[in-house]
Amino acid sequence: CNFLGLFGMILLASKPDWILQLVLKPDAPAMKVAVPYLRLRAMSMIPSLISATSFAAFRGTLDTKTPLMISSVANLLKLL
């Protein structure tokens, strides 16, 4: 899972124009803004996958309180 995330992160960070051309025309006005955004967003891919995998592991062991607490604290930190 994390190797796939690393591959996706490298691909999105290094070739955002190529990926965006799958959904946008090359001369689209949004392309100017989308390329830097996609590069920044690609950097959050690995932490997001680790978080999702960890939460799934906790839920698999029938522990739903720990992911709730971690998610609550993370969201509170995002507000600051």
mmCIF file of the N, C-alpha and C atoms, coordinates in Angstrom:
data_MODEL
# 
_entry.id   MODEL 
# 
loop_
_atom_site.group_PDB 
_atom_site.id 
_atom_site.type_symbol 
_atom_site.label_atom_id 
_atom_site.label_alt_id 
_atom_site.label_comp_id 
_atom_site.label_asym_id 
_atom_site.label_entity_id 
_atom_site.label_seq_id 
_atom_site.pdbx_PDB_ins_code 
_atom_site.Cartn_x 
_atom_site.Cartn_y 
_atom_site.Cartn_z 
_atom_site.occupancy 
_atom_site.B_iso_or_equiv 
_atom_site.pdbx_formal_charge 
_atom_site.auth_seq_id 
_atom_site.auth_comp_id 
_atom_site.auth_asym_id 
_atom_site.auth_atom_id 
_atom_site.pdbx_PDB_model_num 
ATOM 1   N N  . CYS A 1 1  ? 0.835   -1.186 0.000   1.00 0.00 ? 1  CYS A N  1 
ATOM 2   C CA . CYS A 1 1  ? 0.000   0.000  0.000   1.00 0.00 ? 1  CYS A CA 1 
ATOM 3   C C  . CYS A 1 1  ? 0.885   1.257  0.000   1.00 0.00 ? 1  CYS A C  1 
ATOM 4   N N  . ASN A 1 2  ? 1.891   1.263  0.852   1.00 0.00 ? 2  ASN A N  1 
ATOM 5   C CA . ASN A 1 2  ? 2.749   2.445  0.929   1.00 0.00 ? 2  ASN A CA 1 
ATOM 6   C C  . ASN A 1 2  ? 3.677   2.553  -0.280  1.00 0.00 ? 2  ASN A C  1 
ATOM 7   N N  . PHE A 1 3  ? 4.048   1.410  -0.877  1.00 0.00 ? 3  PHE A N  1 
ATOM 8   C CA . PHE A 1 3  ? 4.857   1.472  -2.093  1.00 0.00 ? 3  PHE A CA 1 
ATOM 9   C C  . PHE A 1 3  ? 4.047   2.071  -3.233  1.00 0.00 ? 3  PHE A C  1 
ATOM 10  N N  . LEU A 1 4  ? 2.762   1.711  -3.278  1.00 0.00 ? 4  LEU A N  1 
ATOM 11  C CA . LEU A 1 4  ? 1.873   2.279  -4.287  1.00 0.00 ? 4  LEU A CA 1 
ATOM 12  C C  . LEU A 1 4  ? 1.705   3.781  -4.062  1.00 0.00 ? 4  LEU A C  1 
ATOM 13  N N  . GLY A 1 5  ? 1.605   4.179  -2.797  1.00 0.00 ? 5  GLY A N  1 
ATOM 14  C CA . GLY A 1 5  ? 1.501   5.594  -2.468  1.00 0.00 ? 5  GLY A CA 1 
ATOM 15  C C  . GLY A 1 5  ? 2.760   6.355  -2.839  1.00 0.00 ? 5  GLY A C  1 
ATOM 16  N N  . LEU A 1 6  ? 3.912   5.742  -2.608  1.00 0.00 ? 6  LEU A N  1 
ATOM 17  C CA . LEU A 1 6  ? 5.184   6.370  -2.974  1.00 0.00 ? 6  LEU A CA 1 
ATOM 18  C C  . LEU A 1 6  ? 5.279   6.542  -4.483  1.00 0.00 ? 6  LEU A C  1 
ATOM 19  N N  . PHE A 1 7  ? 4.880   5.505  -5.220  1.00 0.00 ? 7  PHE A N  1 
ATOM 20  C CA . PHE A 1 7  ? 4.878   5.590  -6.678  1.00 0.00 ? 7  PHE A CA 1 
ATOM 21  C C  . PHE A 1 7  ? 3.939   6.698  -7.156  1.00 0.00 ? 7  PHE A C  1 
ATOM 22  N N  . GLY A 1 8  ? 2.743   6.745  -6.579  1.00 0.00 ? 8  GLY A N  1 
ATOM 23  C CA . GLY A 1 8  ? 1.786   7.789  -6.948  1.00 0.00 ? 8  GLY A CA 1 
ATOM 24  C C  . GLY A 1 8  ? 2.285   9.180  -6.604  1.00 0.00 ? 8  GLY A C  1 
ATOM 25  N N  . MET A 1 9  ? 2.917   9.295  -5.444  1.00 0.00 ? 9  MET A N  1 
ATOM 26  C CA . MET A 1 9  ? 3.447   10.595 -5.030  1.00 0.00 ? 9  MET A CA 1 
ATOM 27  C C  . MET A 1 9  ? 4.541   11.065 -5.981  1.00 0.00 ? 9  MET A C  1 
ATOM 28  N N  . ILE A 1 10 ? 5.455   10.172 -6.329  1.00 0.00 ? 10 ILE A N  1 
ATOM 29  C CA . ILE A 1 10 ? 6.539   10.542 -7.244  1.00 0.00 ? 10 ILE A CA 1 
ATOM 30  C C  . ILE A 1 10 ? 5.974   10.920 -8.610  1.00 0.00 ? 10 ILE A C  1 
ATOM 31  N N  . LEU A 1 11 ? 5.005   10.150 -9.092  1.00 0.00 ? 11 LEU A N  1 
ATOM 32  C CA . LEU A 1 11 ? 4.404   10.427 -10.392 1.00 0.00 ? 11 LEU A CA 1 
ATOM 33  C C  . LEU A 1 11 ? 3.672   11.767 -10.391 1.00 0.00 ? 11 LEU A C  1 
ATOM 34  N N  . LEU A 1 12 ? 2.878   12.014 -9.362  1.00 0.00 ? 12 LEU A N  1 
ATOM 35  C CA . LEU A 1 12 ? 2.124   13.264 -9.293  1.00 0.00 ? 12 LEU A CA 1 
ATOM 36  C C  . LEU A 1 12 ? 3.023   14.474 -9.081  1.00 0.00 ? 12 LEU A C  1 
ATOM 37  N N  . ALA A 1 13 ? 4.084   14.310 -8.306  1.00 0.00 ? 13 ALA A N  1 
ATOM 38  C CA . ALA A 1 13 ? 4.979   15.434 -8.039  1.00 0.00 ? 13 ALA A CA 1 
ATOM 39  C C  . ALA A 1 13 ? 5.880   15.751 -9.229  1.00 0.00 ? 13 ALA A C  1 
ATOM 40  N N  . SER A 1 14 ? 6.247   14.725 -9.997  1.00 0.00 ? 14 SER A N  1 
ATOM 41  C CA . SER A 1 14 ? 7.185   14.965 -11.096 1.00 0.00 ? 14 SER A CA 1 
ATOM 42  C C  . SER A 1 14 ? 6.506   15.259 -12.432 1.00 0.00 ? 14 SER A C  1 
ATOM 43  N N  . LYS A 1 15 ? 5.333   14.704 -12.670 1.00 0.00 ? 15 LYS A N  1 
ATOM 44  C CA . LYS A 1 15 ? 4.637   14.887 -13.950 1.00 0.00 ? 15 LYS A CA 1 
ATOM 45  C C  . LYS A 1 15 ? 3.192   15.346 -13.765 1.00 0.00 ? 15 LYS A C  1 
ATOM 46  N N  . PRO A 1 16 ? 2.944   16.439 -13.055 1.00 0.00 ? 16 PRO A N  1 
ATOM 47  C CA . PRO A 1 16 ? 1.547   16.851 -12.854 1.00 0.00 ? 16 PRO A CA 1 
ATOM 48  C C  . PRO A 1 16 ? 0.864   17.276 -14.154 1.00 0.00 ? 16 PRO A C  1 
ATOM 49  N N  . ASP A 1 17 ? 1.620   17.851 -15.093 1.00 0.00 ? 17 ASP A N  1 
ATOM 50  C CA . ASP A 1 17 ? 1.021   18.289 -16.368 1.00 0.00 ? 17 ASP A CA 1 
ATOM 51  C C  . ASP A 1 17 ? 0.452   17.083 -17.117 1.00 0.00 ? 17 ASP A C  1 
ATOM 52  N N  . TRP A 1 18 ? 1.230   15.998 -17.129 1.00 0.00 ? 18 TRP A N  1 
ATOM 53  C CA . TRP A 1 18 ? 0.822   14.789 -17.841 1.00 0.00 ? 18 TRP A CA 1 
ATOM 54  C C  . TRP A 1 18 ? -0.450  14.195 -17.231 1.00 0.00 ? 18 TRP A C  1 
ATOM 55  N N  . ILE A 1 19 ? -0.503  14.165 -15.913 1.00 0.00 ? 19 ILE A N  1 
ATOM 56  C CA . ILE A 1 19 ? -1.678  13.620 -15.226 1.00 0.00 ? 19 ILE A CA 1 
ATOM 57  C C  . ILE A 1 19 ? -2.887  14.524 -15.438 1.00 0.00 ? 19 ILE A C  1 
ATOM 58  N N  . LEU A 1 20 ? -2.686  15.829 -15.347 1.00 0.00 ? 20 LEU A N  1 
ATOM 59  C CA . LEU A 1 20 ? -3.802  16.761 -15.495 1.00 0.00 ? 20 LEU A CA 1 
ATOM 60  C C  . LEU A 1 20 ? -4.353  16.793 -16.914 1.00 0.00 ? 20 LEU A C  1 
ATOM 61  N N  . GLN A 1 21 ? -3.531  16.453 -17.886 1.00 0.00 ? 21 GLN A N  1 
ATOM 62  C CA . GLN A 1 21 ? -4.022  16.437 -19.257 1.00 0.00 ? 21 GLN A CA 1 
ATOM 63  C C  . GLN A 1 21 ? -5.033  15.324 -19.489 1.00 0.00 ? 21 GLN A C  1 
ATOM 64  N N  . LEU A 1 22 ? -5.140  14.395 -18.551 1.00 0.00 ? 22 LEU A N  1 
ATOM 65  C CA . LEU A 1 22 ? -6.161  13.365 -18.644 1.00 0.00 ? 22 LEU A CA 1 
ATOM 66  C C  . LEU A 1 22 ? -7.555  13.935 -18.379 1.00 0.00 ? 22 LEU A C  1 
ATOM 67  N N  . VAL A 1 23 ? -7.617  15.047 -17.626 1.00 0.00 ? 23 VAL A N  1 
ATOM 68  C CA . VAL A 1 23 ? -8.911  15.636 -17.280 1.00 0.00 ? 23 VAL A CA 1 
ATOM 69  C C  . VAL A 1 23 ? -9.081  17.074 -17.765 1.00 0.00 ? 23 VAL A C  1 
ATOM 70  N N  . LEU A 1 24 ? -7.995  17.728 -18.124 1.00 0.00 ? 24 LEU A N  1 
ATOM 71  C CA . LEU A 1 24 ? -8.061  19.115 -18.602 1.00 0.00 ? 24 LEU A CA 1 
ATOM 72  C C  . LEU A 1 24 ? -7.404  19.233 -19.970 1.00 0.00 ? 24 LEU A C  1 
ATOM 73  N N  . LYS A 1 25 ? -7.851  20.219 -20.713 1.00 0.00 ? 25 LYS A N  1 
ATOM 74  C CA . LYS A 1 25 ? -7.172  20.525 -21.971 1.00 0.00 ? 25 LYS A CA 1 
ATOM 75  C C  . LYS A 1 25 ? -5.849  21.210 -21.638 1.00 0.00 ? 25 LYS A C  1 
ATOM 76  N N  . PRO A 1 26 ? -4.812  20.998 -22.447 1.00 0.00 ? 26 PRO A N  1 
ATOM 77  C CA . PRO A 1 26 ? -3.499  21.599 -22.136 1.00 0.00 ? 26 PRO A CA 1 
ATOM 78  C C  . PRO A 1 26 ? -3.530  23.125 -22.048 1.00 0.00 ? 26 PRO A C  1 
ATOM 79  N N  . ASP A 1 27 ? -4.439  23.774 -22.760 1.00 0.00 ? 27 ASP A N  1 
ATOM 80  C CA . ASP A 1 27 ? -4.507  25.235 -22.728 1.00 0.00 ? 27 ASP A CA 1 
ATOM 81  C C  . ASP A 1 27 ? -5.597  25.759 -21.789 1.00 0.00 ? 27 ASP A C  1 
ATOM 82  N N  . ALA A 1 28 ? -6.119  24.906 -20.911 1.00 0.00 ? 28 ALA A N  1 
ATOM 83  C CA . ALA A 1 28 ? -7.168  25.317 -19.977 1.00 0.00 ? 28 ALA A CA 1 
ATOM 84  C C  . ALA A 1 28 ? -6.609  26.312 -18.964 1.00 0.00 ? 28 ALA A C  1 
ATOM 85  N N  . PRO A 1 29 ? -7.402  27.336 -18.626 1.00 0.00 ? 29 PRO A N  1 
ATOM 86  C CA . PRO A 1 29 ? -6.920  28.328 -17.651 1.00 0.00 ? 29 PRO A CA 1 
ATOM 87  C C  . PRO A 1 29 ? -6.646  27.722 -16.266 1.00 0.00 ? 29 PRO A C  1 
ATOM 88  N N  . ALA A 1 30 ? -7.344  26.669 -15.933 1.00 0.00 ? 30 ALA A N  1 
ATOM 89  C CA . ALA A 1 30 ? -7.154  26.051 -14.616 1.00 0.00 ? 30 ALA A CA 1 
ATOM 90  C C  . ALA A 1 30 ? -5.812  25.334 -14.493 1.00 0.00 ? 30 ALA A C  1 
ATOM 91  N N  . MET A 1 31 ? -5.190  25.047 -15.620 1.00 0.00 ? 31 MET A N  1 
ATOM 92  C CA . MET A 1 31 ? -3.932  24.304 -15.606 1.00 0.00 ? 31 MET A CA 1 
ATOM 93  C C  . MET A 1 31 ? -2.854  25.072 -14.848 1.00 0.00 ? 31 MET A C  1 
ATOM 94  N N  . LYS A 1 32 ? -2.862  26.394 -14.948 1.00 0.00 ? 32 LYS A N  1 
ATOM 95  C CA . LYS A 1 32 ? -1.856  27.226 -14.278 1.00 0.00 ? 32 LYS A CA 1 
ATOM 96  C C  . LYS A 1 32 ? -1.911  27.067 -12.757 1.00 0.00 ? 32 LYS A C  1 
ATOM 97  N N  . VAL A 1 33 ? -3.108  26.930 -12.236 1.00 0.00 ? 33 VAL A N  1 
ATOM 98  C CA . VAL A 1 33 ? -3.296  26.807 -10.797 1.00 0.00 ? 33 VAL A CA 1 
ATOM 99  C C  . VAL A 1 33 ? -3.221  25.349 -10.353 1.00 0.00 ? 33 VAL A C  1 
ATOM 100 N N  . ALA A 1 34 ? -3.664  24.441 -11.216 1.00 0.00 ? 34 ALA A N  1 
ATOM 101 C CA . ALA A 1 34 ? -3.761  23.029 -10.845 1.00 0.00 ? 34 ALA A CA 1 
ATOM 102 C C  . ALA A 1 34 ? -2.402  22.350 -10.710 1.00 0.00 ? 34 ALA A C  1 
ATOM 103 N N  . VAL A 1 35 ? -1.438  22.746 -11.511 1.00 0.00 ? 35 VAL A N  1 
ATOM 104 C CA . VAL A 1 35 ? -0.119  22.093 -11.471 1.00 0.00 ? 35 VAL A CA 1 
ATOM 105 C C  . VAL A 1 35 ? 0.565   22.291 -10.114 1.00 0.00 ? 35 VAL A C  1 
ATOM 106 N N  . PRO A 1 36 ? 0.696   23.519 -9.599  1.00 0.00 ? 36 PRO A N  1 
ATOM 107 C CA . PRO A 1 36 ? 1.325   23.667 -8.276  1.00 0.00 ? 36 PRO A CA 1 
ATOM 108 C C  . PRO A 1 36 ? 0.505   23.018 -7.160  1.00 0.00 ? 36 PRO A C  1 
ATOM 109 N N  . TYR A 1 37 ? -0.830  23.079 -7.278  1.00 0.00 ? 37 TYR A N  1 
ATOM 110 C CA . TYR A 1 37 ? -1.677  22.464 -6.262  1.00 0.00 ? 37 TYR A CA 1 
ATOM 111 C C  . TYR A 1 37 ? -1.475  20.951 -6.231  1.00 0.00 ? 37 TYR A C  1 
ATOM 112 N N  . LEU A 1 38 ? -1.410  20.326 -7.391  1.00 0.00 ? 38 LEU A N  1 
ATOM 113 C CA . LEU A 1 38 ? -1.229  18.881 -7.454  1.00 0.00 ? 38 LEU A CA 1 
ATOM 114 C C  . LEU A 1 38 ? 0.135   18.468 -6.913  1.00 0.00 ? 38 LEU A C  1 
ATOM 115 N N  . ARG A 1 39 ? 1.145   19.284 -7.152  1.00 0.00 ? 39 ARG A N  1 
ATOM 116 C CA . ARG A 1 39 ? 2.477   18.987 -6.592  1.00 0.00 ? 39 ARG A CA 1 
ATOM 117 C C  . ARG A 1 39 ? 2.445   19.017 -5.067  1.00 0.00 ? 39 ARG A C  1 
ATOM 118 N N  . LEU A 1 40 ? 1.802   20.036 -4.503  1.00 0.00 ? 40 LEU A N  1 
ATOM 119 C CA . LEU A 1 40 ? 1.701   20.126 -3.043  1.00 0.00 ? 40 LEU A CA 1 
ATOM 120 C C  . LEU A 1 40 ? 0.849   18.998 -2.474  1.00 0.00 ? 40 LEU A C  1 
ATOM 121 N N  . ARG A 1 41 ? -0.240  18.710 -3.143  1.00 0.00 ? 41 ARG A N  1 
ATOM 122 C CA . ARG A 1 41 ? -1.158  17.666 -2.682  1.00 0.00 ? 41 ARG A CA 1 
ATOM 123 C C  . ARG A 1 41 ? -0.511  16.285 -2.735  1.00 0.00 ? 41 ARG A C  1 
ATOM 124 N N  . ALA A 1 42 ? 0.378   16.078 -3.682  1.00 0.00 ? 42 ALA A N  1 
ATOM 125 C CA . ALA A 1 42 ? 1.059   14.786 -3.814  1.00 0.00 ? 42 ALA A CA 1 
ATOM 126 C C  . ALA A 1 42 ? 1.911   14.481 -2.589  1.00 0.00 ? 42 ALA A C  1 
ATOM 127 N N  . MET A 1 43 ? 2.443   15.522 -1.945  1.00 0.00 ? 43 MET A N  1 
ATOM 128 C CA . MET A 1 43 ? 3.296   15.314 -0.775  1.00 0.00 ? 43 MET A CA 1 
ATOM 129 C C  . MET A 1 43 ? 2.523   14.752 0.418   1.00 0.00 ? 43 MET A C  1 
ATOM 130 N N  . SER A 1 44 ? 1.205   14.906 0.423   1.00 0.00 ? 44 SER A N  1 
ATOM 131 C CA . SER A 1 44 ? 0.412   14.398 1.542   1.00 0.00 ? 44 SER A CA 1 
ATOM 132 C C  . SER A 1 44 ? -0.102  12.982 1.301   1.00 0.00 ? 44 SER A C  1 
ATOM 133 N N  . MET A 1 45 ? 0.290   12.375 0.205   1.00 0.00 ? 45 MET A N  1 
ATOM 134 C CA . MET A 1 45 ? -0.230  11.057 -0.139  1.00 0.00 ? 45 MET A CA 1 
ATOM 135 C C  . MET A 1 45 ? 0.245   9.966  0.827   1.00 0.00 ? 45 MET A C  1 
ATOM 136 N N  . ILE A 1 46 ? 1.520   9.928  1.144   1.00 0.00 ? 46 ILE A N  1 
ATOM 137 C CA . ILE A 1 46 ? 2.063   8.899  2.039   1.00 0.00 ? 46 ILE A CA 1 
ATOM 138 C C  . ILE A 1 46 ? 1.464   9.016  3.449   1.00 0.00 ? 46 ILE A C  1 
ATOM 139 N N  . PRO A 1 47 ? 1.477   10.205 4.076   1.00 0.00 ? 47 PRO A N  1 
ATOM 140 C CA . PRO A 1 47 ? 0.863   10.285 5.415   1.00 0.00 ? 47 PRO A CA 1 
ATOM 141 C C  . PRO A 1 47 ? -0.619  9.923  5.408   1.00 0.00 ? 47 PRO A C  1 
ATOM 142 N N  . SER A 1 48 ? -1.314  10.267 4.377   1.00 0.00 ? 48 SER A N  1 
ATOM 143 C CA . SER A 1 48 ? -2.729  9.929  4.285   1.00 0.00 ? 48 SER A CA 1 
ATOM 144 C C  . SER A 1 48 ? -2.946  8.419  4.192   1.00 0.00 ? 48 SER A C  1 
ATOM 145 N N  . LEU A 1 49 ? -2.122  7.741  3.406   1.00 0.00 ? 49 LEU A N  1 
ATOM 146 C CA . LEU A 1 49 ? -2.238  6.285  3.296   1.00 0.00 ? 49 LEU A CA 1 
ATOM 147 C C  . LEU A 1 49 ? -1.869  5.584  4.603   1.00 0.00 ? 49 LEU A C  1 
ATOM 148 N N  . ILE A 1 50 ? -0.852  6.077  5.284   1.00 0.00 ? 50 ILE A N  1 
ATOM 149 C CA . ILE A 1 50 ? -0.469  5.490  6.567   1.00 0.00 ? 50 ILE A CA 1 
ATOM 150 C C  . ILE A 1 50 ? -1.597  5.662  7.579   1.00 0.00 ? 50 ILE A C  1 
ATOM 151 N N  . SER A 1 51 ? -2.202  6.829  7.593   1.00 0.00 ? 51 SER A N  1 
ATOM 152 C CA . SER A 1 51 ? -3.317  7.088  8.497   1.00 0.00 ? 51 SER A CA 1 
ATOM 153 C C  . SER A 1 51 ? -4.503  6.179  8.195   1.00 0.00 ? 51 SER A C  1 
ATOM 154 N N  . ALA A 1 52 ? -4.865  6.048  6.933   1.00 0.00 ? 52 ALA A N  1 
ATOM 155 C CA . ALA A 1 52 ? -5.997  5.194  6.562   1.00 0.00 ? 52 ALA A CA 1 
ATOM 156 C C  . ALA A 1 52 ? -5.731  3.731  6.902   1.00 0.00 ? 52 ALA A C  1 
ATOM 157 N N  . THR A 1 53 ? -4.514  3.280  6.659   1.00 0.00 ? 53 THR A N  1 
ATOM 158 C CA . THR A 1 53 ? -4.156  1.894  6.982   1.00 0.00 ? 53 THR A CA 1 
ATOM 159 C C  . THR A 1 53 ? -4.177  1.661  8.493   1.00 0.00 ? 53 THR A C  1 
ATOM 160 N N  . SER A 1 54 ? -3.679  2.608  9.242   1.00 0.00 ? 54 SER A N  1 
ATOM 161 C CA . SER A 1 54 ? -3.679  2.478  10.703  1.00 0.00 ? 54 SER A CA 1 
ATOM 162 C C  . SER A 1 54 ? -5.102  2.447  11.251  1.00 0.00 ? 54 SER A C  1 
ATOM 163 N N  . PHE A 1 55 ? -5.949  3.333  10.757  1.00 0.00 ? 55 PHE A N  1 
ATOM 164 C CA . PHE A 1 55 ? -7.334  3.350  11.222  1.00 0.00 ? 55 PHE A CA 1 
ATOM 165 C C  . PHE A 1 55 ? -8.034  2.041  10.885  1.00 0.00 ? 55 PHE A C  1 
ATOM 166 N N  . ALA A 1 56 ? -7.774  1.500  9.712   1.00 0.00 ? 56 ALA A N  1 
ATOM 167 C CA . ALA A 1 56 ? -8.384  0.229  9.318   1.00 0.00 ? 56 ALA A CA 1 
ATOM 168 C C  . ALA A 1 56 ? -7.897  -0.911 10.223  1.00 0.00 ? 56 ALA A C  1 
ATOM 169 N N  . ALA A 1 57 ? -6.633  -0.866 10.592  1.00 0.00 ? 57 ALA A N  1 
ATOM 170 C CA . ALA A 1 57 ? -6.099  -1.904 11.484  1.00 0.00 ? 57 ALA A CA 1 
ATOM 171 C C  . ALA A 1 57 ? -6.756  -1.828 12.862  1.00 0.00 ? 57 ALA A C  1 
ATOM 172 N N  . PHE A 1 58 ? -6.934  -0.625 13.380  1.00 0.00 ? 58 PHE A N  1 
ATOM 173 C CA . PHE A 1 58 ? -7.607  -0.484 14.670  1.00 0.00 ? 58 PHE A CA 1 
ATOM 174 C C  . PHE A 1 58 ? -9.052  -0.963 14.593  1.00 0.00 ? 58 PHE A C  1 
ATOM 175 N N  . ARG A 1 59 ? -9.745  -0.592 13.529  1.00 0.00 ? 59 ARG A N  1 
ATOM 176 C CA . ARG A 1 59 ? -11.132 -1.035 13.374  1.00 0.00 ? 59 ARG A CA 1 
ATOM 177 C C  . ARG A 1 59 ? -11.214 -2.543 13.209  1.00 0.00 ? 59 ARG A C  1 
ATOM 178 N N  . GLY A 1 60 ? -10.213 -3.132 12.571  1.00 0.00 ? 60 GLY A N  1 
ATOM 179 C CA . GLY A 1 60 ? -10.185 -4.582 12.403  1.00 0.00 ? 60 GLY A CA 1 
ATOM 180 C C  . GLY A 1 60 ? -10.053 -5.319 13.724  1.00 0.00 ? 60 GLY A C  1 
ATOM 181 N N  . THR A 1 61 ? -9.438  -4.675 14.696  1.00 0.00 ? 61 THR A N  1 
ATOM 182 C CA . THR A 1 61 ? -9.318  -5.280 16.027  1.00 0.00 ? 61 THR A CA 1 
ATOM 183 C C  . THR A 1 61 ? -10.458 -4.835 16.940  1.00 0.00 ? 61 THR A C  1 
ATOM 184 N N  . LEU A 1 62 ? -11.495 -4.265 16.344  1.00 0.00 ? 62 LEU A N  1 
ATOM 185 C CA . LEU A 1 62 ? -12.696 -3.789 17.044  1.00 0.00 ? 62 LEU A CA 1 
ATOM 186 C C  . LEU A 1 62 ? -12.399 -2.658 18.027  1.00 0.00 ? 62 LEU A C  1 
ATOM 187 N N  . ASP A 1 63 ? -11.339 -1.919 17.780  1.00 0.00 ? 63 ASP A N  1 
ATOM 188 C CA . ASP A 1 63 ? -11.006 -0.746 18.593  1.00 0.00 ? 63 ASP A CA 1 
ATOM 189 C C  . ASP A 1 63 ? -11.376 0.490  17.783  1.00 0.00 ? 63 ASP A C  1 
ATOM 190 N N  . THR A 1 64 ? -12.536 1.035  18.060  1.00 0.00 ? 64 THR A N  1 
ATOM 191 C CA . THR A 1 64 ? -12.969 2.227  17.314  1.00 0.00 ? 64 THR A CA 1 
ATOM 192 C C  . THR A 1 64 ? -12.708 3.517  18.087  1.00 0.00 ? 64 THR A C  1 
ATOM 193 N N  . LYS A 1 65 ? -12.380 3.387  19.370  1.00 0.00 ? 65 LYS A N  1 
ATOM 194 C CA . LYS A 1 65 ? -12.157 4.575  20.191  1.00 0.00 ? 65 LYS A CA 1 
ATOM 195 C C  . LYS A 1 65 ? -10.828 5.257  19.854  1.00 0.00 ? 65 LYS A C  1 
ATOM 196 N N  . THR A 1 66 ? -9.772  4.469  19.629  1.00 0.00 ? 66 THR A N  1 
ATOM 197 C CA . THR A 1 66 ? -8.452  5.029  19.337  1.00 0.00 ? 66 THR A CA 1 
ATOM 198 C C  . THR A 1 66 ? -8.440  5.832  18.034  1.00 0.00 ? 66 THR A C  1 
ATOM 199 N N  . PRO A 1 67 ? -8.976  5.312  16.917  1.00 0.00 ? 67 PRO A N  1 
ATOM 200 C CA . PRO A 1 67 ? -8.990  6.134  15.702  1.00 0.00 ? 67 PRO A CA 1 
ATOM 201 C C  . PRO A 1 67 ? -9.821  7.408  15.858  1.00 0.00 ? 67 PRO A C  1 
ATOM 202 N N  . LEU A 1 68 ? -10.901 7.318  16.635  1.00 0.00 ? 68 LEU A N  1 
ATOM 203 C CA . LEU A 1 68 ? -11.717 8.504  16.877  1.00 0.00 ? 68 LEU A CA 1 
ATOM 204 C C  . LEU A 1 68 ? -10.929 9.562  17.630  1.00 0.00 ? 68 LEU A C  1 
ATOM 205 N N  . MET A 1 69 ? -10.175 9.155  18.646  1.00 0.00 ? 69 MET A N  1 
ATOM 206 C CA . MET A 1 69 ? -9.383  10.110 19.424  1.00 0.00 ? 69 MET A CA 1 
ATOM 207 C C  . MET A 1 69 ? -8.259  10.709 18.576  1.00 0.00 ? 69 MET A C  1 
ATOM 208 N N  . ILE A 1 70 ? -7.582  9.870  17.804  1.00 0.00 ? 70 ILE A N  1 
ATOM 209 C CA . ILE A 1 70 ? -6.497  10.367 16.944  1.00 0.00 ? 70 ILE A CA 1 
ATOM 210 C C  . ILE A 1 70 ? -7.044  11.348 15.915  1.00 0.00 ? 70 ILE A C  1 
ATOM 211 N N  . SER A 1 71 ? -8.159  10.989 15.312  1.00 0.00 ? 71 SER A N  1 
ATOM 212 C CA . SER A 1 71 ? -8.769  11.862 14.304  1.00 0.00 ? 71 SER A CA 1 
ATOM 213 C C  . SER A 1 71 ? -9.236  13.175 14.918  1.00 0.00 ? 71 SER A C  1 
ATOM 214 N N  . SER A 1 72 ? -9.797  13.116 16.111  1.00 0.00 ? 72 SER A N  1 
ATOM 215 C CA . SER A 1 72 ? -10.254 14.337 16.789  1.00 0.00 ? 72 SER A CA 1 
ATOM 216 C C  . SER A 1 72 ? -9.092  15.269 17.106  1.00 0.00 ? 72 SER A C  1 
ATOM 217 N N  . VAL A 1 73 ? -8.007  14.705 17.633  1.00 0.00 ? 73 VAL A N  1 
ATOM 218 C CA . VAL A 1 73 ? -6.839  15.529 17.962  1.00 0.00 ? 73 VAL A CA 1 
ATOM 219 C C  . VAL A 1 73 ? -6.227  16.122 16.689  1.00 0.00 ? 73 VAL A C  1 
ATOM 220 N N  . ALA A 1 74 ? -6.144  15.313 15.634  1.00 0.00 ? 74 ALA A N  1 
ATOM 221 C CA . ALA A 1 74 ? -5.582  15.821 14.370  1.00 0.00 ? 74 ALA A CA 1 
ATOM 222 C C  . ALA A 1 74 ? -6.436  16.954 13.811  1.00 0.00 ? 74 ALA A C  1 
ATOM 223 N N  . ASN A 1 75 ? -7.751  16.815 13.874  1.00 0.00 ? 75 ASN A N  1 
ATOM 224 C CA . ASN A 1 75 ? -8.624  17.874 13.372  1.00 0.00 ? 75 ASN A CA 1 
ATOM 225 C C  . ASN A 1 75 ? -8.553  19.124 14.239  1.00 0.00 ? 75 ASN A C  1 
ATOM 226 N N  . LEU A 1 76 ? -8.395  18.963 15.548  1.00 0.00 ? 76 LEU A N  1 
ATOM 227 C CA . LEU A 1 76 ? -8.225  20.118 16.406  1.00 0.00 ? 76 LEU A CA 1 
ATOM 228 C C  . LEU A 1 76 ? -6.922  20.855 16.102  1.00 0.00 ? 76 LEU A C  1 
ATOM 229 N N  . LEU A 1 77 ? -5.862  20.105 15.831  1.00 0.00 ? 77 LEU A N  1 
ATOM 230 C CA . LEU A 1 77 ? -4.583  20.729 15.468  1.00 0.00 ? 77 LEU A CA 1 
ATOM 231 C C  . LEU A 1 77 ? -4.679  21.461 14.122  1.00 0.00 ? 77 LEU A C  1 
ATOM 232 N N  . LYS A 1 78 ? -5.484  20.942 13.219  1.00 0.00 ? 78 LYS A N  1 
ATOM 233 C CA . LYS A 1 78 ? -5.661  21.610 11.931  1.00 0.00 ? 78 LYS A CA 1 
ATOM 234 C C  . LYS A 1 78 ? -6.352  22.958 12.087  1.00 0.00 ? 78 LYS A C  1 
ATOM 235 N N  . LEU A 1 79 ? -7.212  23.075 13.094  1.00 0.00 ? 79 LEU A N  1 
ATOM 236 C CA . LEU A 1 79 ? -7.893  24.343 13.333  1.00 0.00 ? 79 LEU A CA 1 
ATOM 237 C C  . LEU A 1 79 ? -6.940  25.445 13.789  1.00 0.00 ? 79 LEU A C  1 
ATOM 238 N N  . LEU A 1 80 ? -5.875  25.045 14.476  1.00 0.00 ? 80 LEU A N  1 
ATOM 239 C CA . LEU A 1 80 ? -4.902  26.023 14.984  1.00 0.00 ? 80 LEU A CA 1 
ATOM 240 C C  . LEU A 1 80 ? -4.048  26.442 13.851  1.00 0.00 ? 80 LEU A C  1 
# 
